C-alpha cells in the first residue's frame, strides 16, 4: 500500500535537495581563484549578507536546541541566552561589520580571519595566523559535528532511519554543495534556508495554538514560573546570577565567529551595512522569540506524553500539527534541515580556508597557484567533514551543549582580539597571539575541569583572561611597526572614526 504521507514529505525533501545541489554546481565554474571560493570576491548583496550571516549563525541550535531548552527550563535559561544573542547580533553589526569590511581590505586584502590577524598586526612570521587556524579547525570540527548530529535526529524522527544512516545522508548533502560552489553558493543557499526557517518558526506554533484552543487547552495551564526570567520552574526559587551572566555572555561570542564574520568582509558596499543590520535584527528577534515560544507551547501540547528528548519538540510538534498536509510538513522539515545545513556549510568552508590559505600557502607552498589553493580548499572541506562525522556518531549528544562550547571557544579565542584590534591602534602581534592562546586554553580548561564546580559559562572567564593577556603583553612588548600603524590610520580615516 502506498504511503502518500511519506511520499509528500519525501517530495519536499527531493525538491529542496535538488535546489541546494544545483546552486553548488551553478557556482562551481564561477570560482576562478581562492578569493572567489572563500569570500565571493567581496561582491555580496546586503540582503544576502544579512540573511546568510543569521542563518549560518543560528544553525540547528535555533530549531532544536533553543526550543528544547525552553521546553525544559522556560525563560529562566533560554530567555537570557536569547537576550544575550540579540544584543550581540546588534553590536556585531553596529560596531564590527563595517570596520572589519574596510580594515580587511586595507590590510593587504585579507580574505580569512587568520590572514587578517597576520596583516593587521604585522606578524611577519605568521605565528598568529597559524595558531588561529589550529583553533579554527579544532572548534569547527566540534561545531560541525553538532550540525550533523542535529541532522541525524531530524531524519531519525521523521523517517525512522537509523541515526547513523540519517546523519550521513544529511552530511552528504551539505558536503556536496559546499565542495562545489564555495562562498557564493553557501551564502545563496543560506538566504533560501533563512526564509524557510523563518516561515517554519512562525507557522508551527500558530497552528499548535489553534489546535490547543479548539481542544479546550491553553497556555494558562503552564507553570507561571516557565514565563519568568528570574525563577527556576523546577523549584520556584530565584535563579542564580551565574545563569543570567552566562546567558548574556553568549552575546560576546559574535565578535569572534569565523563563519559569521566573512559575511561582513564579503559585502559589496560597506555603506549598505546599516540596511543589512536592520534586516538581520528583525529576523533574529522574531525567530528567537518564536523558537522559545515553541518550547513553551510544547509544555501543553505534549503534556499527556512528555518528550524523552526535549530537542525534538519542534520536529514532533510539526508532525502533530501539519502531518495531515505531508508536503507542507516536508517544507517545515526542510526549514529545520536548512538551519543545520547553513551553519555546517559555513563552518566547513571557514575551516578549509584556514588550512589552505593560512597554513598551506603561508608555510608549505608560498607560490601556490590559485588553481592549487582552490583544490586544497575543496579537499579540506572533505577532511573537516569526515572528522565532524566521526564526532557526531553518538545519537545521545546534545546539540545545545556542543554548540555552546564551540561558540564560547571562538568568542574567547578571537572575539577579544578582533574587538580590541579594530579600536586600539597600539595593539601588537604579541598581544594578539597572547589573547588567542589565553582565551582558547582558558575555555577548554574551564569547560572540562572548573565548570562542574563553578557553574559559569566558559565564555566569561575565557574572554576576561584573553583581554587581560592582550593588554598586558602589548604593554610589555615592542610597539607595532610604523607600516602597521599607517594602515590603521588609513582605515580610521576611511570609516571617519578618530578614536585610537
N, C-alpha and C positions, 0 to 999 in steps of 0.2 A: 504493500500500500504506500502511495506517495505521501510523504510528509511535506505538505505545502508550506507549513510554518517554517520549517528548516530551509526549504528552498528559497523562500522570501528573504530570510536572513543572509543566506549564502550569496544570493544575487547582489545584495547591497555591498557585501564584502568584495565580491569579484569586481564590481564597478569601481569601488574605492581603490583597490589594489592596482587595477589597470591604469587609473589616472595617475597614481603615485609613480609607478614604474615608467609610464610614458613620459612624465616630466623629467625623470632622471635621464632617460635616453635622449630626450629632446635637447638637453643641455650638454650632453656628452661631448659632442664635436665642437661646441662653442667655447669650451675651456682650452685656450691656446697656451696658457702658462700657469705656473703655480699661483700667481696672484689672482687669476680668474677663478681657479678651483677653490682657493682658500678664502678669498674676500670679494669675489664677484666684480673685480676691477673698480671697486668703490662707485658703483652705479645703482645702488639700491634706492627704490622709491620710498618716500617717507612712510606711506601706509604699510607697505610690505615690511619695512624695518620695524615698525611698531608691533604689528601682528606677529611677526616672526620672533621678535625678542620675547614677547609674552608667552607665546606657545611653547617655545623652547625652554623658557623659564619654568613654567608651571608643571609640565610633564604629567605622567600618570599619577603623580602625587596629588594633583588638583582634583581628579575624578575618583581616585581610590583612597589615597592616604588621608586627605583633609576631611572628606565626608566620614571616613571610618573613625577618625579622631573625634569629630563632633558627635558621632553616634555613641561613643563610649563616654566622653567627658563633657559634652556640651560646649558652652562658650568659654569655660574656665581655662582651657588649654588651646583649643582650636581658634577661639576668638582673638587671643593675644598674639598668636602666630600670624593670623591674617592681618591684624592691625600693623604688626611689625613689617610684614611684607609689603603692605600698601604704602607705608611711609618710605620704605626702602626703594620701592619702584619709583616713587615721585622724586626722591632725592637723587637717584641714579640718573634719571632723565634730565633733571634740572641742573645738576652740578657736574656730572661726569660726561654725559653724552657728547655735547658739542666740543668740550675741551679735548676729550680723547680723540674725536674725529680729526680735529685740526692738528693736535700735537703728534699723533702717529704719522700723519702725512709730512709734517715738518721734520720729524726725526727719521730722515732717510727713508721715507715711505714704508714704515714698519707695517707688516701685514699680519703679525701674530703678537700676542701679549709678551711672550719671552723676548722676541726680537725688539719690541718697544722698550723693554727694560734695558737691554744692551745698548740701544741707541740713545735713549733718554738720558742715561747716567754715564755715558762714555766708557762703558766696560769693554775695553779693547780685547780682553781675553775671553769675553763672553761667558764668564762664570755664572752671572745672574741668569742668563737665558738657559744655560744647561741645567742648573738646579731647578729653575722654574718649570722646565719641560719635564723633568722627572716627577715633580709633584703633580703636574697636569695629567700625566699618563696614569699615575697611581690612583688619584682621586676620580678620574674619569672612568677608569675601568670599573671601579666600585659604583659610581653613579649610573653608568650604562647598564650594569647588572641589575640595578633597581628597576630600570625601564623594561628590561627583558623579563624580569620576574612578574611585573605588572601585566605584561602581555600574556604570559603563561596563565596567570589567574583569570584573565578575561576569557581566553579561548577554552580553558578548562570549565569555567562556569557556564558558558554559552553552549558549547558543543559536547561537553563531557569528555573531551580528549584528555589523554594522559598529560600531566603537567609538563613533562619534559618535551614531548612532541609539540604541544601547544606553544611553549616558549620558543622552540626552534623555528616554528613557522613564522611567528611574529618577527623574530630576529632576522630571518632571511629576507623579508620584505624591506626592512629598514636598510639592511646592508646593500640591497640591490640598487635603490635609487641614490643612496649616499655615495656608493662606489662610482657610479656612472656620472651623476650630474654635478656633484660638488656643491659649493656655497649657494649658487643661484637656484639650483633645484631644491636644496634644503629650505631656503627662505620662501620660495613659492609654495611648496607643499606645507610649510609651517602656516602660511596665511590661510590656505584652504582648511587646514586642521583647526586653526584658531576659530574660524567661523563655525565649524562643526561642533567644537567643544562648547562654544557659547550657546548655540542652539540646543544642544543636549542638556546643558545645565539649567536652562530656563524651562524647557518643555516638561521634563520628567517630574519635578516636584509639583508643578502646577496640576498635572494630570492626577498625581497621587493625592493632592489636597481635595480635588473634586471627588475622587472615589471615596475618600475618608468621610467627606461631608455627606455624601449620599448614603453611606452606611451608618451614619449617626455618630461617628467618631470624630475627634478633633485634636488639635494641639493642646487643648486645655487639660488633657489627661497626662501630659508630660510633667515630670517633677519640675517645679519652678526654678530649682537650682540649676537645671540644664540651660536656662536662659541667662544665668548670672555670670558676669565676667570675674566675680570675686569669690564665688562659693564652689566648693568641691561637691559635685552632685552625689557622690557616694557617702559623704559624711555630713554635708550641710555646713561644714566649717569654712572659715576664710582660707583661701588658698595661700600658699607660701609666696613670699616676694620673689623667690627664686623662679617660680613658674612665670610670673609677669616679666621679669628681666630676661629669662630665657626665650620667651615668646617674642618680645620686642627685638631681641638680638638678631633674629632672623633677617631683619631689615638691612643690617650692615653687610650681610653676605653678598648683596647685589653688587657691591663695588669691586668684587674680585672674581666674578664668574666668567671664565674664558669662553663659554658658549653663548653668553648674552652680549658681552662687550663688543664682539665683532660686528653686531648689528649696528652699533654706533659708528664703528670705524668704516663700515661699508656704505653708509648712507651717501647718496649722490650730492645733496646740497645741505651743508651744515645749518643754513638759515631756516630750513624746514623742520628742524628738530622739535621746536615748540608744538607744531602740528602733530608730530608723531607722539609727543608726550601726552597730549590730550586724548588721542585715540587709545593709547596704552592704558591710561588711568581709568577711563570708562570701562574698558574690557576687564581690567584686573579687579576693580571694586565690585562690579556686578557678578563676575564669575566666582570670586571667592565667597561672596555673600550667599550665592546660590548653592555652592558646594557645601557650606556649613548648614544651610537650611535643609539640604537633602539628608544630612546626618540626623538632624533633629526630627524631621518628618519620619525618618526610619524608625525612631523610637516607638511611634504609634503604629506605623504601617506593619512592623514585624513584631508587635508586642505579643501576639499569640505564639509565635515561633521565633525567638531571638536568634540572630545570626551567629554562627560559630566563628566566622571570620568577618570582623567589622569592616574590613577594607573592600568587601564585596557588596556593600549596602547599595551603591549606585547601580551596579550590574543587576542585582536581584530586584531592585525597585523598577528598573527598566523592563525586565521580563514580566513583572507582575502588572504593570500599568499599560504597556504597549505591546505585549505579547500577542494580542489579538490582531495586530496590524504588523505582521512579520517584517515587511520591507522597511517600515518606519523604525521599528525596533532595531533593525540591522543598521540603519543610518546612525542611530544613537550609539550603538556599539562601536561604529566606525569613529564617532567622536571621541570615545574613550581611547580607542586604539590610536587616534590621531594625537592625543595628548602624550601618549607613550612614545610614538614614533618621532614626533617633532623634536623632543629632547634627546632621544637616543642618537638620532642622526647628527644633531648639532654637536653632541659630545664626542662622537667618533671622529667627526671632521676636525674638531679642535685638537684632539689628542694626536691624530695622524699628522696634522700640520706642525705640531710641536716637535715631532720626531723628524719629519722630512726637512722642515725649514730651519729649525733651531738646533738640531743635533747633527743630522746627516750633512747638510750644506755647510754648517759652521765648522764642524770638527773633522768630518770624514772626506768630503769632496767639495771644496770651496768653489771649484769651477763647474759644478754640476749644471747641465743644461736644463732648460725649462721642461723639456720632454722627460728627462730623468726624474726631476723633482715631482712632476705630475704622476709618474709611475710609482715612485716611492710613497707618495701620499695615499694613493689608492691601495697599495699593498698594506700600508699601516692601518687603514680602515679595517681590513680583514683581520689583521692580527689583534687589534684592540677589541674587535667584536668577539673573536674567539675567546679571549681572556675573560670578557664580560659574561659570555655564555657559561663558562666553567663556574664562575662565581654565583650564577643565578640558578643553579641546578636544584637548590633547596626550595621546595614548594612552600615551606613554612616561614620563609624570610619576610620581614616587614618592609614594605615599600617606604613607609614614612620613616622608619628607623634608618634605613640605608641612605635615603636622600638627605636626612638631617645631618648625618655625619659628613658626607661629601660636601654639602653646602657650607658647613662650618669650616671644613678644610680649605676650601677656596677663599672664603671670606677672610679667614685669619692669615692665610698664606699670601694672597695677592691684594686683598681689599685695602689694607693699610698702605701698602707700597704704592698702589695706583692713586689713592686719595691724596696722600702726602706728596707724591711725586708731581701731581698736577698743580699743587698750590705752593710748594716750598722750593724756591729757586736754588737753595744751597744744599739740597739733599744730594748725596753722592752714591756711587755704586756699592761702596762698602755698607752703607746704611741700608740700601735696598736689599742686598744679599742677607744681611742680618735679620731684616724684617721677614723675608721669605722663609728662611730656615727656622727662626724662632717661632713664627706663627704656625708653621706646618708641624713641627715637632710637638709643640705645646698641645695642639689639637688632638694629635694621636695619643699622646701620653695621658691627657686628661680624660679622653673618652674611655680608654681601656683600664686605667688604674685609679683615677681620682673621682670621676663622676658617680660611680656606685656609692661613694662615701659622701661626697658633696654634690647634691643634685642640681648643678648649674650647667646649662648648655655649654658645650666645649667652645663655642664661638666666643663667649665672653672672655675667658682667660686667654684664649688664643690671640684675640685682637689686642688686648691690653699688653701682653708680652711683646707682640710684634711692633706696636707703636713705640714702646719703650726702647726696644732694640734699634729701631730706625733712628730715633733722636739721639740716643747715647753714642752709638757707633759713628753717626755722621759728625757729631761734635768733636770726637777724639781722633778722627782720621783726616786725611788730606782733603781740602775743599775741591769741588769739581773743577775741571779744566775750563778755560775761557771759551773754547768752542762749544762746550756743553751749556754754559750759561747764556751764550749768544743765541743758541737755538731756542732756549727757554724764553729769552726776551722777545724773539720774533713771534713765538707762539702767543705770548701775553699780549703783544701789540695787536695781533690779528683778532683775538677774542675781545679786545677792548677792556682788559682787566689789569689794573695797575698793582694789584696785591702781589707781594713776593714773600 
